[in-house]
Amino acid sequence: MSNNDVKALSIFALGGINEIGKNMYVIQYRDDIIVIDCGGKFPDESLLGVDLIIPDTSYLEENRDKVRALILTHGHEDHIGAIPFFLKKLNVPIYATHFTLGLIELKLKEHRLTRETELVTINSESSLEFGEIGVSFFKVSHSIPDCLGIVFHTPEGNVVHTGDFKFDMTPANNEKADIHKMAEIGNKGVLALISESTNAERKGLTPSEQMVADHMEDAFMRAEGKVLLSTFASNVSRVQQVVDTAIKTNRKLALLGRSMVNVVGVAMERGYLDVPEGLIIQAQEIDKLAPEKVVILCTGSQGEPNAALARLSTGNYRDAAIYPGDTVIFAASPIPGNEKAVSKIIDNLYQLGAKVIYGSGSSTGMHVSGHGYQEDLKLMLTLMKPTYFIPIHGEYRMLHHHRLLAESVGVEKGNSFIIKNGDVVDIENRVARQTRSIPAGDTYVDGISVGDVGEVVLRDRRQLSEDGMLVIVVTISKADRKIIQGPDTITRGFVYVKESEELLKEINSLVKKTMQDLDEGDFGHWNVMKREIKKSVGKYLFNQTKRKPMILPVIIEI
C-alpha cells in the first residue's frame, strides 16, 4: 500500500479474522499507525515442527516510521504471544494495563528484550495522543484481569475496538464492565465498531463466574483423595476460586506447570490474587500430606502434550502422581481442535483410577466462557450504536452470525464488513468501503528461527513423515567419469532393510543403469544425474509400493 493509496482512515487485520488466535489489528489515519494486540497461536498437527504461528508484519515493517504504538487489550496468549518477535523487527512503545505488563515482562526477560523496550502502564481512565489520533479506554469483563476496550478518536469519527468481553454482573474478581461509560461513548457517536465474535452462535447471556464457585466447592467437599484442577493459567479469577475453596475445605495448594507458577507469581506480586501465607506448598511436599489435604492446580486443560496434566496422566511427572480415588477437574472447555488430545488424557486418567469431571462448562458447572454470547454481543452493539460494523476474532460462520445480530439491533444492511486478514476498510468523508488488500498471512516460528519455515519445507516434512526417505550414494571417478563405488541405498522410515533386501538391490541396479544410459555430456552434470536418478527410482518405487518417499541422491566425485 503506497502513500497514494492511504485514505483518511484505514482499518485492517493482520491476524484474528476467520481464525481463533494470533490477533493483530491496525488503525491508520494518514501517517499515524497504531497496532492493537500482538498474539500467536499454536499449530495443528499438519504443521510439523512448527512451535508458534504469528502474524505477517511485512506491511508494518515497510511503514515502520509511521508505527506509533502497540496497545494491548489484555494478557491472553492469543493477544500477547507474538510480542517478542514483533519487537525484534519493530521496537515501538507498548501500552498495557498493570497485570498485562507483568505477563509481557516475563516474555521480554526470556527473550532478553527488557532493557530495550518502552513499557507504559495504562488503565480505563488513560488518555493518549498519537499524531491526529486520540485514544481513550473503557473497562470490560473477561476471563483475565485488567481488560480494556479502546476508543480511537480520529478526524473522521470514533472507532471502537471492544477487546474480548462479556457482561458479568457478579464477576469473581469484582471487575465489572463499565456499562455507563460505554453508553456515553455510544451517545457521542461511533463511526465504526470492531467487536469480537467467538460466541456469536450461542444464544442467551454468558453465565456468571459466580456459578463456578458453588460447583467447585461441592466437588471439593465430595472428593475423597487429592483434587487436581486444570485450567488456563491466565484465568486468575478461577485461580482465586481454587484458593478460596482450598481454604474452605482445609486443603493445601500445589502449583504444577511453568506457566501456572509464573502467572500466579505475577498475580500475587501485583495484587490481583489474594493467597494467605502458608497455603501454597512445593510439589515435593504433596506426598508428605494426606491426600484429602491437598489440591493441585496445574496446566494442561487443552491436552498440551508437555503440560503438567498430560505428564501426570502417563505417570511421568517427577514430583507428583495420580492414584485411584483422586479427583481430576477440567475447569476449561476444549478449544476447537483440541478435543482429541483432551480425550486421550481423560482416558489415561480413568486408567489410573481417578474420578474425572470433564465436558463443556455448562454441563459440569466448572467453567464459564470469557466471551459474550449473543445477548452480550447485542448489548454491546446497542450501547455503541455504530454506523459501520466489523466483526473480528472468530471463524467465518461466527463473523456471519455476528453480522446478523448487528442488523437485528439496528446496523443498516450493507454497513457490516466481513473481511479477511489483509482486507482494508477505508473510511473517507464518513463513507466506508472495502476495495483493496495488503499482504497478510502466517509466519512460522520453529525453534529460534522466524519465517525460515515455509510451505516448501513443510511439504518436505509431511513427505518424510508419511513415506520416509531414501539416500542413494554413488562415487564416480573424476578422471574417466565411471562409477567407482556404489550405488549404496540408505533408507529411513520407508522400508525395514532386513525384509527388503531384494527391493534395495533392484534400486541399486536401476540407479547404475540410469547413470550408464546418460549421454556422455550429461554424465558430468550433477543436477542432471540427480534428476534422472530421482525420476527413475521414484517411478519404480511407486509401481512397486504405491508410496512416494523422499529420494536424495548423493554423488561423490574423487
C-alpha positions as CSV (number, residue, x, y, z in Angstrom):
1,M,0.0,0.0,0.0
2,S,1.7,3.2,-1.1
3,N,1.2,6.7,0.3
4,N,-1.1,7.4,-2.6
5,D,-3.4,4.5,-1.5
6,V,-3.8,5.7,2.1
7,K,-7.2,7.2,2.6
8,A,-8.1,9.4,5.6
9,L,-8.8,6.4,7.8
10,S,-8.0,2.7,7.3
11,I,-8.9,-0.3,9.4
12,F,-7.5,-3.8,8.8
13,A,-6.4,-7.0,10.5
14,L,-3.1,-8.9,10.2
15,G,-4.5,-11.7,12.2
16,G,-7.6,-12.8,14.1
17,I,-10.1,-12.9,11.2
18,N,-11.6,-16.2,10.2
19,E,-9.5,-17.9,12.9
20,I,-9.2,-18.2,16.7
21,G,-5.8,-16.8,17.6
22,K,-2.8,-14.5,16.6
23,N,-4.9,-11.4,17.0
24,M,-3.4,-8.2,15.4
25,Y,-5.5,-5.2,14.2
26,V,-4.4,-1.9,12.8
27,I,-5.8,1.6,12.8
28,Q,-4.2,4.0,10.4
29,Y,-5.0,7.7,9.9
30,R,-2.8,9.1,7.2
31,D,0.8,8.8,8.5
32,D,-0.1,7.5,12.0
33,I,-0.4,3.8,12.6
34,I,-1.5,2.1,15.8
35,V,-1.3,-1.7,16.3
36,I,-3.8,-3.4,18.6
37,D,-2.7,-6.7,20.1
38,C,0.1,-9.0,19.0
39,G,-0.9,-12.6,19.5
40,G,0.3,-16.0,18.5
41,K,-1.5,-19.3,18.0
42,F,-0.4,-22.9,18.3
43,P,-0.1,-25.1,15.2
44,D,-2.2,-28.1,14.4
45,E,-0.8,-31.5,13.5
46,S,-0.2,-30.6,9.9
47,L,2.5,-28.0,10.7
48,L,5.2,-30.5,11.6
49,G,7.9,-29.0,13.9
50,V,6.4,-25.5,14.0
51,D,6.2,-24.1,17.5
52,L,4.1,-21.0,17.1
53,I,2.2,-19.1,14.4
54,I,2.5,-15.3,14.4
55,P,1.1,-12.6,12.0
56,D,3.0,-11.4,8.9
57,T,4.1,-7.9,9.8
58,S,5.7,-7.0,6.4
59,Y,3.3,-4.0,5.8
60,L,4.2,-2.6,9.3
61,E,7.9,-3.1,8.6
62,E,7.7,-1.3,5.3
63,N,6.0,1.6,7.1
64,R,8.0,1.4,10.4
65,D,8.4,5.2,10.6
66,K,4.6,5.6,10.9
67,V,4.0,3.0,13.6
68,R,3.4,4.9,16.8
69,A,2.5,2.3,19.4
70,L,1.4,-1.2,20.2
71,I,-1.7,-1.2,22.5
72,L,-2.8,-4.4,24.3
73,T,-6.4,-5.1,25.3
74,H,-5.4,-7.9,27.7
75,G,-2.9,-10.5,28.5
76,H,-4.0,-13.8,26.9
77,E,-1.5,-15.6,24.7
78,D,-3.5,-15.0,21.5
79,H,-3.1,-11.3,22.2
80,I,0.4,-11.0,23.5
81,G,2.2,-14.2,22.4
82,A,4.0,-12.7,19.4
83,I,5.3,-9.6,21.1
84,P,9.0,-10.7,21.5
85,F,9.2,-11.5,17.7
86,F,7.3,-8.2,16.8
87,L,9.7,-6.2,18.9
88,K,12.8,-7.6,17.2
89,K,11.5,-6.1,14.0
90,L,9.6,-3.0,15.3
91,N,10.7,-1.7,18.6
92,V,7.8,0.6,19.4
93,P,6.4,1.6,22.8
94,I,3.9,-0.9,24.4
95,Y,0.9,0.3,26.2
96,A,-0.9,-2.1,28.5
97,T,-2.5,-2.5,31.9
98,H,-0.6,-3.3,35.1
99,F,-1.3,-7.0,35.1
100,T,-0.9,-7.4,31.3
101,L,2.6,-5.7,31.5
102,G,3.5,-8.2,34.2
103,L,2.9,-11.1,31.8
104,I,4.7,-9.2,29.0
105,E,7.7,-8.7,31.2
106,L,8.1,-12.4,31.7
107,K,8.3,-12.9,27.9
108,L,10.7,-10.0,27.4
109,K,13.1,-11.4,30.1
110,E,13.0,-14.8,28.4
111,H,14.0,-13.1,25.1
112,R,16.4,-10.6,26.7
113,L,14.4,-7.6,25.5
114,T,13.5,-5.9,28.8
115,R,16.1,-3.1,28.6
116,E,15.3,-2.2,25.0
117,T,11.5,-1.9,25.3
118,E,9.5,1.1,26.5
119,L,6.6,-0.2,28.6
120,V,3.8,2.3,29.5
121,T,1.1,1.4,32.1
122,I,-2.4,2.5,31.2
123,N,-5.9,2.0,32.7
124,S,-9.5,2.7,31.8
125,E,-9.0,6.4,32.7
126,S,-5.9,6.9,30.5
127,S,-5.8,9.3,27.5
128,L,-3.2,9.2,24.8
129,E,-2.3,11.2,21.7
130,F,-0.6,9.9,18.6
131,G,-0.4,12.5,15.8
132,E,-4.0,13.1,14.8
133,I,-5.4,10.1,16.7
134,G,-6.5,10.4,20.3
135,V,-7.0,7.2,22.3
136,S,-9.2,6.5,25.4
137,F,-10.3,3.3,27.1
138,F,-13.2,1.6,28.9
139,K,-13.2,-1.4,31.2
140,V,-14.6,-4.7,30.1
141,S,-15.1,-8.1,31.8
142,H,-13.3,-11.2,30.5
143,S,-11.6,-14.3,32.0
144,I,-8.3,-12.4,32.9
145,P,-7.8,-9.3,35.0
146,D,-7.3,-5.8,33.6
147,C,-9.1,-5.9,30.3
148,L,-9.8,-2.8,28.2
149,G,-11.8,-1.7,25.2
150,I,-10.3,1.1,23.1
151,V,-11.7,4.2,21.5
152,F,-9.8,5.8,18.7
153,H,-10.7,9.5,18.2
154,T,-10.0,10.5,14.6
155,P,-11.0,13.5,12.5
156,E,-13.3,11.1,10.5
157,G,-15.0,9.9,13.7
158,N,-14.6,7.5,16.6
159,V,-13.6,3.9,16.1
160,V,-14.2,1.4,19.0
161,H,-12.4,-1.9,19.5
162,T,-14.1,-3.9,22.2
163,G,-11.3,-6.3,23.0
164,D,-12.5,-9.7,24.3
165,F,-15.5,-9.2,26.6
166,K,-18.7,-10.5,28.3
167,F,-21.2,-8.8,30.6
168,D,-20.9,-10.5,34.0
169,M,-22.8,-8.7,36.8
170,T,-21.3,-10.8,39.5
171,P,-17.7,-11.4,38.4
172,A,-15.4,-13.3,40.7
173,N,-12.7,-10.6,40.6
174,N,-15.3,-7.8,41.1
175,E,-14.1,-6.1,37.8
176,K,-17.4,-5.1,36.3
177,A,-17.7,-3.8,32.8
178,D,-18.1,0.0,32.7
179,I,-21.6,0.0,31.0
180,H,-22.2,3.7,31.8
181,K,-19.0,4.7,30.0
182,M,-19.9,2.5,27.0
183,A,-23.3,4.2,26.8
184,E,-21.6,7.7,26.9
185,I,-19.3,6.6,24.1
186,G,-22.2,5.4,22.0
187,N,-24.2,8.7,22.7
188,K,-21.2,10.7,21.4
189,G,-21.3,8.7,18.2
190,V,-19.4,5.6,17.0
191,L,-18.4,5.6,13.3
192,A,-17.1,2.0,13.4
193,L,-17.3,-0.8,15.9
194,I,-14.7,-3.6,15.8
195,S,-16.1,-6.4,18.0
196,E,-15.2,-10.0,18.9
197,S,-17.3,-12.9,17.6
198,T,-16.2,-16.0,19.4
199,N,-19.6,-17.0,20.9
200,A,-21.8,-15.4,18.2
201,E,-23.5,-18.7,17.6
202,R,-24.5,-19.3,21.3
203,K,-27.9,-18.0,22.4
204,G,-28.5,-16.1,25.6
205,L,-26.2,-14.4,28.1
206,T,-22.8,-15.8,29.2
207,P,-23.3,-17.5,32.7
208,S,-21.7,-15.7,35.6
209,E,-18.3,-16.7,37.0
210,Q,-20.1,-17.0,40.4
211,M,-21.7,-20.2,39.3
212,V,-18.3,-21.9,39.1
213,A,-17.5,-21.2,42.8
214,D,-20.6,-23.1,44.0
215,H,-19.9,-26.2,41.8
216,M,-16.2,-26.2,42.7
217,E,-16.9,-26.2,46.5
218,D,-19.3,-29.1,46.1
219,A,-16.8,-31.1,44.2
220,F,-14.0,-30.4,46.7
221,M,-16.3,-31.5,49.6
222,R,-17.2,-34.8,47.9
223,A,-13.6,-35.7,46.9
224,E,-12.0,-38.4,48.9
225,G,-8.4,-38.2,47.7
226,K,-6.4,-35.4,46.2
227,V,-8.1,-32.9,43.9
228,L,-6.3,-31.9,40.7
229,L,-7.8,-29.0,38.8
230,S,-6.6,-27.9,35.4
231,T,-7.4,-24.5,33.9
232,F,-5.8,-21.7,31.9
233,A,-3.1,-20.2,34.0
234,S,-4.2,-16.7,33.0
235,N,-7.7,-17.2,34.4
236,V,-6.8,-15.5,37.7
237,S,-10.5,-15.4,38.8
238,R,-10.6,-19.2,38.5
239,V,-7.3,-19.5,40.4
240,Q,-8.7,-17.3,43.2
241,Q,-11.8,-19.5,43.4
242,V,-9.5,-22.5,43.8
243,V,-7.6,-20.7,46.5
244,D,-10.8,-19.8,48.4
245,T,-12.2,-23.3,48.0
246,A,-8.9,-24.9,49.3
247,I,-9.2,-22.7,52.4
248,K,-12.8,-23.6,53.0
249,T,-12.1,-27.4,52.6
250,N,-8.8,-27.3,54.6
251,R,-6.5,-28.2,51.8
252,K,-3.0,-27.1,50.9
253,L,-2.4,-25.9,47.3
254,A,0.4,-27.0,45.0
255,L,1.1,-25.4,41.6
256,L,2.4,-27.5,38.7
257,G,3.4,-26.2,35.3
258,R,5.8,-23.3,34.5
259,S,3.1,-21.0,33.1
260,M,0.9,-21.6,36.2
261,V,3.7,-20.8,38.6
262,N,4.7,-17.7,36.6
263,V,1.2,-16.2,36.2
264,V,0.3,-16.9,39.8
265,G,3.5,-15.2,40.8
266,V,2.8,-12.1,38.7
267,A,-0.8,-12.0,40.0
268,M,0.2,-12.2,43.6
269,E,3.0,-9.7,43.2
270,R,0.8,-7.2,41.5
271,G,-2.2,-7.6,43.9
272,Y,-4.6,-9.5,41.7
273,L,-4.6,-12.7,43.7
274,D,-5.1,-13.0,47.5
275,V,-3.3,-16.1,48.8
276,P,-2.7,-16.5,52.6
277,E,0.8,-17.2,53.7
278,G,1.4,-20.9,54.1
279,L,-1.3,-22.1,51.8
280,I,1.0,-22.9,48.8
281,I,3.3,-25.9,49.1
282,Q,6.0,-27.2,46.9
283,A,5.5,-30.1,44.6
284,Q,7.9,-32.2,46.7
285,E,5.6,-31.8,49.7
286,I,2.5,-33.3,48.1
287,D,3.1,-36.9,49.1
288,K,4.0,-35.9,52.6
289,L,0.4,-34.8,53.3
290,A,-2.7,-36.9,53.5
291,P,-4.4,-36.9,50.0
292,E,-7.6,-35.3,51.3
293,K,-5.5,-32.4,52.5
294,V,-4.1,-31.5,49.0
295,V,-5.4,-29.7,45.9
296,I,-3.1,-29.4,42.8
297,L,-3.6,-26.6,40.4
298,C,-2.0,-27.4,37.0
299,T,-1.7,-26.6,33.4
300,G,-2.8,-28.9,30.6
301,S,-6.6,-28.4,30.2
302,Q,-6.2,-28.2,26.4
303,G,-4.3,-31.5,26.1
304,E,-0.9,-30.0,25.6
305,P,1.5,-33.0,25.4
306,N,4.2,-31.4,27.6
307,A,1.9,-29.7,30.1
308,A,1.7,-31.0,33.7
309,L,-1.6,-32.8,33.4
310,A,-0.5,-34.8,30.3
311,R,2.6,-35.9,32.2
312,L,0.6,-36.8,35.3
313,S,-1.8,-38.8,33.2
314,T,1.0,-41.0,32.0
315,G,2.8,-41.3,35.3
316,N,5.8,-39.2,34.0
317,Y,5.7,-36.3,36.5
318,R,8.6,-36.4,38.8
319,D,7.2,-34.9,42.0
320,A,3.6,-35.9,41.9
321,A,1.3,-38.8,40.9
322,I,-2.4,-39.6,40.5
323,Y,-3.7,-42.5,42.5
324,P,-7.1,-44.4,42.5
325,G,-9.7,-42.2,44.2
326,D,-8.1,-38.9,43.3
327,T,-10.5,-36.4,41.6
328,V,-9.4,-34.5,38.4
329,I,-11.4,-31.5,37.3
330,F,-11.2,-29.9,33.9
331,A,-12.1,-26.3,34.6
332,A,-11.9,-25.2,30.9
333,S,-13.7,-26.3,27.8
334,P,-11.5,-27.6,24.9
335,I,-10.7,-25.1,22.3
336,P,-12.0,-26.4,18.9
337,G,-9.3,-28.7,17.5
338,N,-8.0,-29.8,20.9
339,E,-10.8,-32.3,21.7
340,K,-8.8,-35.4,20.6
341,A,-5.8,-34.5,22.8
342,V,-8.0,-33.8,25.8
343,S,-9.9,-37.1,25.3
344,K,-6.6,-39.1,25.3
345,I,-5.7,-37.6,28.7
346,I,-9.1,-38.3,30.1
347,D,-8.8,-42.0,29.1
348,N,-5.4,-42.1,30.7
349,L,-6.8,-40.6,33.9
350,Y,-9.6,-43.2,34.1
351,Q,-7.0,-46.0,33.6
352,L,-5.2,-44.6,36.7
353,G,-8.4,-45.0,38.7
354,A,-9.2,-41.3,39.0
355,K,-12.6,-39.7,39.1
356,V,-12.7,-37.2,36.2
357,I,-15.1,-34.2,35.9
358,Y,-14.9,-33.1,32.3
359,G,-17.1,-31.8,29.5
360,S,-18.5,-28.5,28.5
361,G,-18.6,-25.9,31.2
362,S,-22.4,-25.7,31.1
363,S,-22.6,-29.5,31.8
364,T,-20.2,-29.6,34.7
365,G,-20.5,-26.1,36.1
366,M,-16.7,-25.9,36.3
367,H,-16.2,-23.4,33.6
368,V,-17.9,-20.4,32.0
369,S,-16.7,-18.7,28.9
370,G,-14.9,-15.4,29.0
371,H,-16.5,-14.5,25.7
372,G,-20.0,-13.0,25.3
373,Y,-22.9,-14.9,24.0
374,Q,-25.5,-13.4,21.6
375,E,-27.2,-11.2,24.1
376,D,-23.9,-9.9,25.3
377,L,-22.9,-9.0,21.8
378,K,-26.3,-7.4,21.1
379,L,-25.9,-5.3,24.3
380,M,-22.5,-4.0,23.2
381,L,-23.9,-3.1,19.7
382,T,-26.9,-1.4,21.3
383,L,-24.7,0.6,23.7
384,M,-22.3,1.7,20.9
385,K,-24.9,2.3,18.1
386,P,-22.2,2.2,15.3
387,T,-22.7,3.4,11.8
388,Y,-20.3,0.7,10.5
389,F,-19.6,-2.7,12.0
390,I,-16.6,-5.1,11.6
391,P,-16.8,-8.5,13.3
392,I,-13.5,-10.0,14.3
393,H,-11.9,-12.8,16.4
394,G,-13.7,-15.8,15.0
395,E,-14.2,-18.2,12.2
396,Y,-16.3,-17.2,9.2
397,R,-19.6,-18.6,10.5
398,M,-19.1,-16.7,13.8
399,L,-18.5,-13.5,11.9
400,H,-21.6,-14.2,9.8
401,H,-23.8,-14.7,12.8
402,H,-22.4,-11.6,14.5
403,R,-23.3,-9.5,11.4
404,L,-26.9,-10.8,11.6
405,L,-27.0,-9.8,15.3
406,A,-25.8,-6.3,14.3
407,E,-28.5,-6.0,11.7
408,S,-31.1,-7.2,14.2
409,V,-30.3,-4.3,16.6
410,G,-30.2,-1.5,14.0
411,V,-27.0,-1.6,12.0
412,E,-28.0,-1.0,8.4
413,K,-27.6,-3.8,5.9
414,G,-24.5,-3.2,3.8
415,N,-22.8,-1.4,6.7
416,S,-21.2,-4.5,8.1
417,F,-17.9,-5.8,6.7
418,I,-16.8,-9.4,7.0
419,I,-13.2,-9.1,6.0
420,K,-10.2,-11.4,5.7
421,N,-6.8,-10.8,7.2
422,G,-5.2,-8.1,5.0
423,D,-8.5,-6.7,3.7
424,V,-8.6,-2.9,4.3
425,V,-11.8,-1.0,5.2
426,D,-11.2,2.6,4.1
427,I,-13.3,5.4,5.5
428,E,-13.3,8.8,3.8
429,N,-15.8,11.6,4.4
430,R,-17.5,9.1,6.8
431,V,-18.2,6.7,4.0
432,A,-16.7,3.2,4.3
433,R,-15.5,0.9,1.5
434,Q,-13.6,-2.3,1.2
435,T,-11.8,-2.4,-2.2
436,R,-8.2,-3.3,-1.5
437,S,-5.9,-5.6,0.5
438,I,-2.4,-5.6,1.8
439,P,0.0,-8.6,2.4
440,A,-1.1,-10.7,5.4
441,G,-0.7,-14.3,6.4
442,D,1.1,-16.7,8.8
443,T,4.7,-16.6,9.9
444,Y,6.0,-19.8,11.4
445,V,8.3,-19.9,14.4
446,D,10.5,-23.0,14.6
447,G,13.0,-23.1,17.4
448,I,14.8,-19.7,17.3
449,S,14.1,-19.2,13.6
450,V,11.3,-16.9,12.5
451,G,9.9,-17.1,9.0
452,D,12.5,-19.6,7.7
453,V,9.9,-22.4,7.5
454,G,7.7,-22.0,4.5
455,E,5.3,-24.2,2.5
456,V,8.2,-26.0,0.7
457,V,9.8,-27.0,4.0
458,L,6.5,-28.1,5.4
459,R,5.8,-30.1,2.3
460,D,9.1,-31.9,2.7
461,R,8.4,-32.6,6.3
462,R,5.0,-34.0,5.5
463,Q,6.5,-36.3,2.8
464,L,9.1,-37.5,5.3
465,S,6.5,-38.2,7.9
466,E,4.3,-40.1,5.5
467,D,6.6,-42.1,3.3
468,G,10.1,-41.7,4.7
469,M,13.3,-41.2,2.7
470,L,16.0,-42.9,0.6
471,V,19.6,-41.7,0.4
472,I,21.4,-43.1,-2.7
473,V,25.2,-42.7,-2.6
474,V,27.3,-43.1,-5.7
475,T,31.1,-42.5,-6.0
476,I,32.4,-41.6,-9.5
477,S,35.9,-41.1,-10.9
478,K,36.8,-37.5,-11.8
479,A,39.2,-38.8,-14.4
480,D,37.2,-41.2,-16.5
481,R,33.7,-40.4,-15.2
482,K,33.0,-44.1,-14.3
483,I,31.3,-45.5,-11.2
484,I,33.9,-46.4,-8.6
485,Q,31.7,-47.5,-5.7
486,G,28.0,-48.0,-5.1
487,P,25.3,-47.3,-5.6
488,D,24.5,-47.8,-1.9
489,T,21.0,-47.1,-0.6
490,I,20.2,-46.0,2.9
491,T,16.6,-45.9,4.0
492,R,14.8,-44.2,6.9
493,G,11.1,-44.5,7.6
494,F,10.4,-46.2,4.2
495,V,11.1,-49.9,4.5
496,Y,12.7,-52.3,7.0
497,V,16.1,-53.1,5.4
498,K,16.4,-56.7,6.5
499,E,13.0,-57.5,5.0
500,S,13.5,-55.5,1.8
501,E,17.0,-56.6,0.6
502,E,15.7,-57.6,-2.9
503,L,13.9,-54.2,-3.3
504,L,17.1,-52.3,-2.4
505,K,19.2,-54.4,-4.8
506,E,16.7,-53.6,-7.6
507,I,17.0,-49.9,-6.7
508,N,20.8,-50.0,-6.9
509,S,20.7,-51.8,-10.2
510,L,18.3,-49.3,-11.6
511,V,20.5,-46.4,-10.4
512,K,23.5,-47.9,-12.1
513,K,21.6,-48.5,-15.3
514,T,20.2,-44.9,-15.3
515,M,23.7,-43.5,-14.9
516,Q,25.1,-45.7,-17.6
517,D,22.3,-44.7,-20.0
518,L,23.1,-41.0,-19.6
519,D,24.6,-39.2,-22.6
520,E,28.3,-38.6,-22.2
521,G,27.8,-34.9,-22.0
522,D,25.2,-35.3,-19.1
523,F,27.3,-37.7,-17.0
524,G,29.4,-34.9,-15.5
525,H,26.4,-32.7,-14.7
526,W,25.4,-33.5,-11.2
527,N,22.0,-31.8,-11.4
528,V,21.1,-33.9,-14.5
529,M,22.3,-37.1,-12.9
530,K,20.4,-36.4,-9.6
531,R,17.2,-35.5,-11.5
532,E,17.3,-38.7,-13.6
533,I,18.0,-40.9,-10.6
534,K,15.1,-39.4,-8.7
535,K,12.8,-39.8,-11.7
536,S,13.6,-43.4,-12.4
537,V,13.7,-44.6,-8.8
538,G,10.6,-42.7,-7.9
539,K,8.6,-44.2,-10.7
540,Y,9.9,-47.7,-9.9
541,L,9.1,-47.4,-6.2
542,F,5.6,-46.1,-6.8
543,N,4.8,-49.0,-9.1
544,Q,6.2,-51.5,-6.6
545,T,4.9,-49.9,-3.3
546,K,2.4,-47.2,-4.2
547,R,4.5,-44.9,-1.9
548,K,6.5,-41.7,-2.7
549,P,9.5,-41.5,-0.3
550,M,11.8,-38.5,-0.5
551,I,14.8,-39.5,-2.7
552,L,18.1,-37.8,-2.0
553,P,20.9,-38.8,-4.5
554,V,24.4,-38.0,-3.2
555,I,27.1,-38.1,-5.9
556,I,30.8,-38.1,-4.7
557,E,33.5,-37.3,-7.2
558,I,37.1,-38.4,-6.5
